[in-house]
Structure formats: structure tokens, C-alpha cells
Amino acid sequence: MSSTVCHLLPVEQLYSQHHGWLQGWLRKRLGCSQRAADLAQDTFVRILAAQLPEPLHEPRAYLTTVAKGVLVNWYQRQDLERAYLEALAALPEPLAPSEEERYLILETLNELDRLLAALPPLVRRCFLLSQLEGLKYEDIALQLDISLATVKRYMRQAFVQCLSLMD
């Protein structure tokens, strides 16, 4: 238990000394204090999930780097939600999902986006070519200039990652 306390102390110190600064930094970029507060919290949650590098000589540079990643993820989620809402707007009224269904679909899309973002770029591209474009493995191999065995390995890796979503 003492190791947990020791691990949290540097993060607590980082939070108490730099949270206000980080929130201000985010507010300047977003133009919204509430959103900035949420993303500042998300930044510290991400830091807690990872291990804080020690020693931390440039805390604001570190916070900026982590916050930029959180900000990029937030913008990607916004783009995903906007695309989904545009697709919904094109549906005839009787086919449109309920508000609850919309929320569940958006949550699933966001989770899937995070899951795919965790894949190496070539594995993700291979998977998307198969699943979204409907290409056969042989065609993917030709298009990406990789072997059929590599395509199969990449697809297996992507499917394993997708199955982890079900856990």
C-alpha cells in the first residue's frame, strides 16, 4: 500500500502546482472554461493511468505533451460524432434511432475509435481496407505491397484487439 501512496504523491504535487495553469492553457485553445476543466481532468487521469516519469524536470512541458494528446483525442471524437450526426440527419424519420440508441452508438463508435487508434498504422489500414472497403486479403496485400501472410497476421492482430472490446 505504501508504494501506491509514494506513486500518488508526485502526481498530487503536479496537480496542485500546475492544474490551474493547465486549465488556462486548455481554455485558450478551446475558448470554453468548462471543456477546459474536463480536459484538464482527463489529462491527469491519463497521467495516473501511465506512470509519471521521474524525475520530472519540466512539468509544464510534460503536461502540455499529455494534454495535446488528450486534445487530439477530443477533436477526433468531435469529428466522429459530427459525421455520425450528419449520417443520421440523412435518414428518413422512421429509421432514425432514439436518443438512447444514439448515445449507445456514439459510445461504441468512440470506443472503437480508441481501439483502432491503439493499433499500429499499417495494421489499422489493413483492417479498415478489409472491413470498410470490403477488399479481399489478396487485394490488400497488393495495395499495401505486403505479403498475404503479413495481411493475415495484421488482421489477426486487429481482430484480437477488437475482441478485447468485448471483455
Residue frames as a rotation matrix with the C-alpha (Angstrom) as fourth column:
MET 1
0.564 0.826 0.000 0.00
0.826 -0.564 0.000 0.00
0.000 0.000 -1.000 0.00
SER 2
0.360 -0.489 -0.795 2.86
0.230 -0.779 0.583 2.41
-0.904 -0.392 -0.168 0.70
SER 3
-0.678 -0.607 0.414 4.06
0.533 -0.019 0.846 2.06
-0.505 0.795 0.337 -2.91
THR 4
0.037 0.777 0.628 0.68
0.948 -0.226 0.223 3.40
0.316 0.588 -0.745 -4.08
VAL 5
0.795 0.233 -0.560 0.98
0.480 -0.806 0.346 6.38
-0.371 -0.544 -0.753 -1.76
CYS 6
-0.141 -0.932 -0.332 4.53
0.251 -0.359 0.899 7.06
-0.958 0.044 0.285 -2.97
HIS 7
-0.609 -0.047 0.792 3.36
0.788 0.081 0.610 6.88
-0.093 0.996 -0.012 -6.60
LEU 8
0.366 0.879 0.306 0.48
0.889 -0.427 0.163 9.28
0.274 0.213 -0.938 -6.00
LEU 9
0.356 -0.223 -0.908 2.48
0.587 -0.703 0.402 11.93
-0.727 -0.676 -0.120 -4.21
PRO 10
-0.747 -0.656 -0.112 4.31
0.337 -0.518 0.786 13.22
-0.573 0.550 0.608 -7.31
VAL 11
-0.535 0.632 0.561 1.02
0.676 -0.077 0.732 13.34
0.506 0.771 -0.386 -9.25
GLU 12
0.474 0.705 -0.527 -0.71
0.880 -0.384 0.279 15.11
-0.005 -0.596 -0.803 -6.37
GLN 13
-0.078 -0.610 -0.789 2.12
0.442 -0.730 0.521 17.63
-0.893 -0.309 0.326 -6.31
LEU 14
-0.900 -0.220 0.376 1.95
0.423 -0.234 0.876 18.07
-0.105 0.947 0.304 -10.09
TYR 15
-0.091 0.963 0.252 -1.81
0.858 -0.052 0.511 18.56
0.505 0.263 -0.822 -9.85
SER 16
0.523 0.353 -0.776 -1.71
0.780 -0.565 0.269 21.08
-0.343 -0.746 -0.571 -7.03
GLN 17
-0.215 -0.727 -0.652 1.09
0.311 -0.684 0.660 23.12
-0.926 -0.061 0.373 -8.59
HIS 18
-0.917 -0.336 -0.215 0.04
-0.105 -0.316 0.943 23.09
-0.385 0.887 0.255 -12.25
HIS 19
-0.387 0.836 0.388 -3.66
0.854 0.484 -0.190 22.25
-0.347 0.258 -0.902 -12.59
GLY 20
0.422 0.569 -0.706 -4.71
0.320 -0.822 -0.471 25.91
-0.848 -0.027 -0.529 -12.80
TRP 21
-0.308 -0.632 -0.711 -2.04
-0.541 -0.499 0.677 26.66
-0.782 0.594 -0.188 -15.37
LEU 22
-0.927 -0.044 0.373 -3.05
0.224 0.732 0.643 23.62
-0.301 0.680 -0.669 -17.48
GLN 23
-0.019 0.996 0.091 -6.71
0.854 0.064 -0.517 24.55
-0.521 0.067 -0.851 -17.34
GLY 24
0.361 0.078 -0.930 -5.84
-0.144 -0.980 -0.138 28.08
-0.922 0.183 -0.342 -18.52
TRP 25
-0.691 -0.685 -0.232 -3.68
-0.400 0.094 0.912 26.67
-0.602 0.723 -0.339 -21.33
LEU 26
-0.738 0.483 0.471 -6.57
0.639 0.725 0.257 24.49
-0.217 0.491 -0.844 -22.48
ARG 27
0.227 0.866 -0.445 -9.11
0.600 -0.485 -0.637 27.32
-0.767 -0.123 -0.630 -22.11
LYS 28
-0.128 -0.366 -0.922 -7.05
-0.465 -0.798 0.382 29.47
-0.876 0.478 -0.068 -24.52
ARG 29
-0.946 -0.314 -0.085 -7.17
-0.230 0.462 0.856 26.71
-0.230 0.829 -0.509 -27.12
LEU 30
-0.677 0.727 0.113 -10.80
0.735 0.663 0.139 25.75
0.026 0.178 -0.984 -26.66
GLY 31
-0.775 0.379 0.506 -12.47
-0.227 -0.914 0.337 29.03
0.590 0.146 0.794 -25.77
CYS 32
0.393 0.917 -0.067 -14.59
-0.325 0.207 0.923 27.23
0.860 -0.341 0.380 -23.17
SER 33
-0.320 -0.574 0.754 -13.73
-0.890 -0.092 -0.447 27.04
0.326 -0.814 -0.481 -19.48
GLN 34
0.446 0.549 0.707 -15.99
-0.757 0.653 -0.030 24.04
-0.478 -0.522 0.707 -18.80
ARG 35
0.958 -0.144 -0.247 -14.50
-0.066 0.728 -0.682 21.99
0.278 0.670 0.688 -21.62
ALA 36
0.095 -0.982 0.162 -11.02
-0.474 -0.188 -0.860 23.05
0.875 0.005 -0.483 -20.50
ALA 37
-0.072 -0.058 0.996 -11.78
-0.990 0.125 -0.065 21.86
-0.121 -0.990 -0.067 -16.96
ASP 38
0.836 0.445 0.320 -12.97
-0.396 0.894 -0.208 18.49
-0.379 0.047 0.924 -18.29
LEU 39
0.798 -0.561 -0.221 -9.90
0.043 0.419 -0.907 18.02
0.601 0.714 0.358 -20.49
ALA 40
-0.068 -0.806 0.588 -7.56
-0.803 -0.306 -0.512 19.09
0.593 -0.507 -0.626 -17.68
GLN 41
0.247 0.233 0.941 -9.08
-0.820 0.567 0.075 16.35
-0.516 -0.790 0.331 -15.55
ASP 42
0.992 0.123 0.011 -8.75
-0.093 0.803 -0.588 13.89
-0.081 0.583 0.808 -18.44
THR 43
0.385 -0.922 -0.039 -5.08
-0.426 -0.139 -0.894 14.85
0.819 0.361 -0.446 -18.70
PHE 44
-0.274 -0.500 0.822 -4.45
-0.956 0.047 -0.290 13.99
0.106 -0.865 -0.491 -15.06
VAL 45
0.625 0.511 0.590 -6.43
-0.532 0.832 -0.157 10.77
-0.571 -0.216 0.792 -15.38
ARG 46
0.892 -0.353 -0.283 -4.19
-0.092 0.470 -0.878 9.81
0.443 0.809 0.387 -18.30
ILE 47
-0.034 -0.944 0.330 -1.11
-0.691 -0.216 -0.690 10.64
0.722 -0.251 -0.644 -16.21
LEU 48
0.018 0.110 0.994 -2.44
-0.922 0.385 -0.026 8.50
-0.386 -0.916 0.108 -13.36
ALA 49
0.910 0.385 0.156 -3.06
-0.286 0.852 -0.438 5.60
-0.302 0.354 0.885 -15.77
ALA 50
0.558 -0.819 -0.134 0.51
0.142 0.253 -0.957 5.84
0.818 0.515 0.258 -17.04
GLN 51
0.456 -0.479 -0.750 3.48
0.875 0.085 0.477 6.07
-0.165 -0.874 0.458 -14.76
LEU 52
0.990 -0.130 -0.047 4.76
-0.133 -0.990 -0.048 9.56
-0.041 0.053 -0.998 -14.13
PRO 53
0.444 -0.895 -0.052 8.35
0.505 0.297 -0.810 9.73
0.740 0.333 0.584 -15.33
GLU 54
0.972 -0.208 -0.106 10.75
-0.010 -0.491 0.871 10.54
-0.233 -0.846 -0.480 -12.57
PRO 55
-0.419 0.202 -0.885 12.47
0.517 -0.749 -0.416 12.83
-0.747 -0.632 0.209 -12.20
LEU 56
0.386 0.627 0.677 10.20
0.920 -0.311 -0.237 15.31
0.062 0.715 -0.697 -13.95
HIS 57
-0.529 -0.752 -0.394 12.40
0.756 -0.628 0.184 18.30
-0.386 -0.200 0.901 -14.76
GLU 58
-0.966 0.250 -0.070 9.93
-0.251 -0.829 0.499 20.20
0.067 0.500 0.864 -16.99
PRO 59
-0.649 0.742 0.170 6.45
0.398 0.522 -0.754 19.58
-0.648 -0.422 -0.634 -15.55
ARG 60
0.117 0.751 -0.650 4.65
-0.340 -0.585 -0.736 22.06
-0.933 0.308 0.187 -17.79
ALA 61
-0.411 -0.314 -0.856 6.27
-0.911 0.107 0.398 20.67
-0.034 0.943 -0.330 -20.92
TYR 62
-0.998 0.063 0.027 5.21
0.061 0.996 -0.063 17.19
-0.031 -0.062 -0.998 -19.82
LEU 63
-0.340 0.932 -0.124 1.67
0.281 -0.026 -0.959 18.36
-0.897 -0.361 -0.253 -19.06
THR 64
-0.018 0.281 -0.959 1.49
-0.762 -0.625 -0.169 20.14
-0.647 0.728 0.225 -22.42
THR 65
-0.774 -0.343 -0.532 2.54
-0.615 0.607 0.503 16.97
0.150 0.717 -0.681 -24.26
VAL 66
-0.868 0.493 0.063 -0.03
0.432 0.810 -0.396 14.82
-0.246 -0.316 -0.916 -22.46
ALA 67
-0.156 0.848 -0.507 -2.75
0.064 -0.503 -0.862 17.48
-0.986 -0.167 0.024 -22.81
LYS 68
-0.377 -0.019 -0.926 -2.09
-0.866 -0.348 0.360 17.76
-0.329 0.937 0.115 -26.55
GLY 69
-0.967 0.026 -0.254 -2.76
-0.071 0.928 0.365 14.03
0.245 0.371 -0.895 -26.87
VAL 70
-0.547 0.817 -0.184 -5.99
0.582 0.213 -0.785 14.41
-0.602 -0.537 -0.592 -24.87
LEU 71
-0.144 0.449 -0.882 -6.96
-0.391 -0.844 -0.366 17.39
-0.909 0.293 0.297 -27.03
VAL 72
-0.718 -0.161 -0.677 -6.30
-0.694 0.225 0.684 15.48
0.042 0.961 -0.274 -30.27
ASN 73
-0.908 0.410 -0.087 -8.44
0.416 0.908 -0.058 12.59
0.055 -0.089 -0.995 -28.99
TRP 74
-0.309 0.820 -0.482 -11.20
0.324 -0.385 -0.864 15.04
-0.894 -0.424 -0.147 -28.08
TYR 75
-0.266 0.167 -0.949 -11.14
-0.760 -0.643 0.100 16.63
-0.593 0.748 0.298 -31.56
GLN 76
-0.913 -0.079 -0.400 -11.22
-0.326 0.730 0.600 13.17
0.244 0.678 -0.693 -33.16
ARG 77
-0.692 0.716 -0.096 -14.27
0.631 0.535 -0.562 12.24
-0.351 -0.449 -0.822 -31.06
GLN 78
-0.165 0.626 -0.762 -15.94
-0.153 -0.780 -0.607 15.50
-0.974 0.016 0.225 -32.10
ASP 79
-0.554 -0.105 -0.826 -15.29
-0.818 -0.111 0.564 14.72
-0.151 0.988 -0.024 -35.78
LEU 80
-0.968 0.185 -0.170 -16.63
0.153 0.970 0.188 11.21
0.200 0.156 -0.967 -35.32
GLU 81
-0.451 0.841 -0.298 -19.77
0.553 0.001 -0.833 12.47
-0.701 -0.541 -0.465 -33.60
ARG 82
-0.226 0.331 -0.916 -20.30
-0.544 -0.823 -0.163 15.15
-0.808 0.462 0.366 -36.25
ALA 83
-0.786 -0.104 -0.609 -20.01
-0.593 0.403 0.697 12.56
0.173 0.910 -0.378 -39.05
TYR 84
-0.858 0.501 -0.115 -22.43
0.513 0.824 -0.239 10.26
-0.025 -0.264 -0.964 -37.23
LEU 85
-0.270 0.788 -0.554 -24.97
0.273 -0.489 -0.828 13.06
-0.923 -0.375 -0.084 -36.69
GLU 86
-0.412 0.078 -0.908 -24.71
-0.790 -0.527 0.314 14.06
-0.454 0.846 0.279 -40.37
ALA 87
-0.930 0.075 -0.361 -25.38
-0.143 0.829 0.540 10.45
0.340 0.554 -0.760 -41.36
LEU 88
-0.641 0.734 -0.223 -28.38
0.643 0.356 -0.678 10.37
-0.418 -0.578 -0.701 -39.01
ALA 89
-0.314 0.516 -0.797 -29.76
-0.270 -0.853 -0.446 13.59
-0.910 0.075 0.407 -40.46
ALA 90
-0.663 -0.002 -0.749 -29.83
-0.749 0.019 0.663 11.91
0.013 1.000 -0.014 -43.88
LEU 91
-0.943 0.331 -0.033 -32.02
0.333 0.941 -0.061 9.05
0.011 -0.068 -0.998 -42.59
PRO 92
-0.266 0.933 0.243 -35.80
-0.073 -0.271 0.960 9.15
0.961 0.238 0.140 -43.03
GLU 93
-0.189 0.231 0.954 -37.54
-0.891 -0.449 -0.067 9.93
0.413 -0.863 0.291 -39.71
PRO 94
0.804 0.585 0.106 -38.91
-0.568 0.703 0.427 6.39
0.176 -0.403 0.898 -39.09
LEU 95
0.638 -0.616 -0.462 -35.39
0.380 0.774 -0.506 4.91
0.669 0.148 0.728 -39.37
ALA 96
-0.046 -0.687 0.725 -33.71
-0.441 -0.637 -0.632 7.38
0.896 -0.349 -0.274 -37.01
PRO 97
-0.307 -0.124 -0.944 -32.61
0.635 0.712 -0.300 5.82
0.709 -0.691 -0.140 -33.69
SER 98
0.803 0.581 -0.134 -33.91
0.444 -0.432 0.785 7.03
0.398 -0.690 -0.605 -30.34
GLU 99
0.581 -0.584 0.566 -31.82
-0.646 -0.754 -0.116 9.34
0.495 -0.299 -0.816 -28.16
GLU 100
0.564 -0.347 0.749 -30.77
-0.537 0.535 0.652 6.37
-0.627 -0.770 0.115 -26.01
GLU 101
0.744 -0.272 0.610 -29.74
0.553 0.763 -0.334 4.39
-0.375 0.586 0.718 -29.09
ARG 102
0.769 -0.472 0.431 -27.81
0.036 -0.641 -0.767 7.42
0.638 0.605 -0.476 -30.40
TYR 103
0.538 -0.564 0.626 -25.91
-0.843 -0.363 0.398 7.68
0.003 -0.742 -0.671 -27.14
LEU 104
0.563 -0.292 0.773 -25.06
-0.119 0.897 0.426 3.97
-0.818 -0.332 0.470 -27.14
ILE 105
0.806 -0.259 0.533 -23.96
0.591 0.298 -0.749 4.09
0.035 0.919 0.393 -30.77
LEU 106
0.695 -0.563 0.448 -21.77
-0.346 -0.808 -0.478 7.15
0.631 0.177 -0.756 -30.14
GLU 107
0.496 -0.508 0.704 -20.18
-0.760 0.139 0.635 5.49
-0.421 -0.850 -0.317 -27.12
THR 108
0.635 -0.224 0.739 -19.48
0.324 0.946 0.009 2.38
-0.701 0.233 0.674 -29.18
LEU 109
0.823 -0.333 0.460 -18.03
0.387 -0.264 -0.884 4.46
0.415 0.905 -0.088 -32.03
ASN 110
0.611 -0.613 0.501 -15.78
-0.713 -0.701 0.012 6.32
0.344 -0.365 -0.865 -29.60
GLU 111
0.476 -0.416 0.774 -14.60
-0.454 0.638 0.622 3.08
-0.753 -0.648 0.115 -28.03
LEU 112
0.728 -0.171 0.664 -13.97
0.579 0.673 -0.461 1.56
-0.368 0.720 0.588 -31.45
ASP 113
0.817 -0.438 0.375 -12.06
-0.052 -0.703 -0.709 4.68
0.575 0.560 -0.597 -32.49
ARG 114
0.473 -0.653 0.591 -9.85
-0.869 -0.232 0.438 4.43
-0.148 -0.721 -0.677 -29.37
LEU 115
0.546 -0.209 0.811 -9.35
-0.017 0.965 0.260 0.74
-0.838 -0.156 0.523 -30.01
LEU 116
0.800 -0.217 0.559 -8.33
0.598 0.221 -0.771 1.29
0.044 0.951 0.307 -33.64
ALA 117
0.771 -0.529 0.355 -6.08
-0.437 -0.845 -0.309 4.20
0.463 0.083 -0.882 -32.70
ALA 118
0.501 -0.578 0.644 -4.13
-0.631 0.266 0.729 1.80
-0.592 -0.771 -0.232 -30.48
LEU 119
0.731 -0.216 0.647 -3.24
0.477 0.840 -0.259 -0.35
-0.488 0.498 0.717 -33.49
PRO 120
-0.431 -0.881 -0.196 -0.06
0.290 -0.341 0.894 0.29
-0.854 0.328 0.403 -35.48
PRO 121
-0.161 0.422 -0.892 -0.91
-0.646 -0.728 -0.228 2.39
-0.746 0.540 0.390 -38.58
LEU 122
-0.669 -0.130 -0.731 -0.37
-0.709 0.407 0.576 -0.36
0.222 0.904 -0.365 -41.15
VAL 123
-0.913 0.398 -0.086 -2.41
0.403 0.854 -0.329 -2.87
-0.057 -0.335 -0.940 -39.13
ARG 124
-0.302 0.824 -0.480 -5.23
0.108 -0.470 -0.876 -0.32
-0.947 -0.316 0.052 -38.79
ARG 125
-0.295 0.140 -0.945 -5.13
-0.857 -0.476 0.197 0.45
-0.422 0.868 0.261 -42.53
CYS 126
-0.918 -0.084 -0.388 -5.20
-0.257 0.871 0.419 -3.24
0.302 0.485 -0.821 -43.40
PHE 127
-0.733 0.669 -0.126 -8.17
0.540 0.459 -0.705 -3.80
-0.414 -0.584 -0.698 -41.09
LEU 128
-0.160 0.692 -0.704 -10.10
-0.201 -0.721 -0.663 -0.81
-0.966 0.035 0.255 -42.44
LEU 129
-0.571 -0.083 -0.817 -9.47
-0.818 -0.028 0.575 -1.83
-0.071 0.996 -0.052 -46.05
SER 130
-0.941 0.217 -0.258 -10.95
0.178 0.970 0.167 -5.22
0.286 0.111 -0.952 -45.25
GLN 131
-0.561 0.740 -0.370 -13.86
0.724 0.222 -0.654 -4.13
-0.402 -0.634 -0.660 -43.10
LEU 132
-0.034 0.565 -0.824 -14.89
-0.013 -0.825 -0.565 -0.81
-0.999 -0.008 0.035 -44.67
GLU 133
-0.265 -0.144 -0.954 -13.77
-0.887 -0.353 0.299 -1.20
-0.379 0.925 -0.034 -48.27
GLY 134
0.684 0.602 0.412 -14.57
-0.457 0.794 -0.401 -4.91
-0.569 0.086 0.818 -48.45
LEU 135
0.227 -0.678 -0.699 -11.23
-0.912 0.105 -0.398 -5.77
0.343 0.728 -0.594 -50.03
LYS 136
0.954 -0.033 -0.298 -10.07
0.082 0.985 0.154 -9.38
0.289 -0.171 0.942 -50.05
TYR 137
0.685 -0.727 -0.050 -6.81
0.078 0.005 0.997 -10.17
-0.724 -0.687 0.060 -48.29
GLU 138
0.063 -0.672 0.738 -5.04
0.924 0.318 0.211 -10.72
-0.376 0.668 0.641 -51.62
ASP 139
0.443 0.197 0.874 -6.13
0.640 -0.753 -0.155 -7.26
0.628 0.628 -0.460 -52.82
ILE 140
0.992 -0.124 0.037 -4.98
-0.109 -0.650 0.752 -5.67
-0.069 -0.750 -0.658 -49.57
ALA 141
0.375 -0.905 0.202 -1.58
0.492 0.379 0.784 -7.34
-0.786 -0.195 0.587 -49.95
LEU 142
0.005 -0.336 0.942 -1.26
0.990 -0.132 -0.052 -5.91
0.141 0.933 0.332 -53.47
GLN 143
0.686 0.360 0.633 -2.44
0.351 -0.925 0.146 -2.45
0.638 0.122 -0.761 -52.49
LEU 144
0.932 -0.315 0.178 -0.17
-0.318 -0.477 0.820 -2.20
-0.174 -0.821 -0.545 -49.44
ASP 145
0.408 -0.796 -0.447 2.71
-0.511 0.207 -0.834 -4.05
0.757 0.569 -0.322 -51.11
ILE 146
-0.287 -0.416 0.863 2.97
-0.928 0.345 -0.142 -6.61
-0.239 -0.842 -0.485 -48.33
SER 147
-0.906 -0.091 -0.414 2.74
-0.230 0.926 0.299 -10.40
0.356 0.366 -0.860 -48.32
LEU 148
0.067 0.969 -0.237 -0.51
-0.300 0.246 0.922 -12.29
0.951 0.010 0.308 -47.88
ALA 149
0.003 -0.145 -0.989 0.90
0.780 0.619 -0.088 -13.81
0.625 -0.772 0.116 -44.68
THR 150
-0.925 -0.357 -0.130 1.52
0.365 -0.740 -0.564 -10.30
0.106 -0.569 0.815 -43.32
VAL 151
-0.495 0.830 0.259 -2.06
-0.558 -0.532 0.637 -9.28
0.666 0.171 0.726 -44.15
LYS 152
0.288 0.614 -0.735 -3.35
0.170 0.722 0.670 -12.33
0.942 -0.318 0.104 -42.29
ARG 153
-0.378 -0.514 -0.770 -1.10
0.862 0.107 -0.495 -11.56
0.337 -0.851 0.403 -39.30
TYR 154
-0.973 0.026 0.229 -2.26
-0.070 -0.980 -0.187 -7.92
0.219 -0.198 0.955 -39.26
MET 155
-0.158 0.987 -0.007 -5.90
-0.491 -0.072 0.868 -8.94
0.857 0.140 0.496 -39.47
ARG 156
0.165 0.142 -0.976 -5.46
0.627 0.749 0.215 -11.41
0.761 -0.647 0.034 -36.63
GLN 157
-0.762 -0.519 -0.387 -3.85
0.633 -0.472 -0.614 -8.65
0.136 -0.713 0.688 -34.55
ALA 158
-0.801 0.511 0.312 -6.74
-0.437 -0.855 0.278 -6.28
0.409 0.087 0.908 -35.32
PHE 159
0.129 0.899 -0.419 -9.40
-0.192 0.437 0.879 -8.87
0.973 -0.033 0.229 -34.53
VAL 160
-0.166 -0.261 -0.951 -7.72
0.849 0.452 -0.273 -9.72
0.501 -0.853 0.147 -31.23
GLN 161
-0.981 -0.192 -0.024 -7.78
0.183 -0.880 -0.437 -6.02
0.063 -0.433 0.899 -30.39
CYS 162
-0.446 0.888 0.110 -11.48
-0.588 -0.383 0.712 -5.83
0.675 0.253 0.693 -31.34
LEU 163
0.159 0.490 -0.857 -12.28
0.320 0.796 0.514 -8.86
0.934 -0.356 -0.030 -29.20
SER 164
-0.703 -0.453 -0.548 -10.69
0.664 -0.144 -0.734 -7.11
0.254 -0.880 0.402 -26.23
LEU 165
-0.766 0.515 0.385 -13.53
-0.471 -0.857 0.209 -4.56
0.437 -0.022 0.899 -26.57
MET 166
0.152 0.893 -0.423 -15.95
-0.288 0.450 0.846 -7.33
0.946 -0.007 0.325 -25.67
ASP 167
-0.370 -0.363 -0.855 -14.22
0.635 0.573 -0.518 -8.11
0.678 -0.735 0.019 -22.35
